[in-house]
């Protein structure tokens, strides 16, 4: 366990606990952003020599410098905390439960968005595509697709749509949906880089033979402006497309990682069938 101590106005964390080295983390994010040491130095208003020294462990940056480097690299809040811990400082960004008092206004806004989207499906997800909550429309859709089995305790959109199971079996245009979904995973990653948990899940799913074949195929771009998801539900064809909402100005790990996906009918037949 890391030991925390307050020294003047700055909280320090004892390096007694083994963990990733600051230099290794910094180098990972710099390479992820395809930046040279000089590029990073220019963005952080320091020198390439100093960046090199931090990466090799020859320099111990201040808390302020760690934050400057993280901001220059656009590191997500969760991983910025990791950088600070590796440098011996306490985390800067809080990670609160969604029902915590400081997030009550965000909590209420998300609930309102889900409710206002009725009767169509809408879900709240974390950065790993796990469903944290859904409205009645979402429970109706996934509950029908999974019946008679109940919704999993920790439902994950990627696993439900890509791994073998009743949801995948109900998707009529599964190859196009999976190809688009895997592209979305990378584009929509917080900070543009997959976290370790999501990366491991994607790696597991793309190893499925049928998914690997899709990844290896030369897929032509779709002619439609958006890729809808076409389900066969109780013998009825339903087509939905989705819009994504994120928090515009997050200042908390939880807030940065949340997103609402709202599904809309892609045609008049789906609209009529869903509201009947």
PyMOL commands that set and color helices and strands:
alter all, ss='L'
color gray80, all
select helices_A, chain A and resi 22-32+37-44+48-56+63-72+77-86+101-116+136-146+157-162+166-169+174-187+190-192+196-206+209-216+253-257+268-275
alter helices_A, ss='H'
color red, helices_A
select strands_A, chain A and resi 4-7+10-13+122-125+131-134+229-233+236-246+259-265
alter strands_A, ss='S'
color yellow, strands_A
deselect
rebuild
show_as cartoon
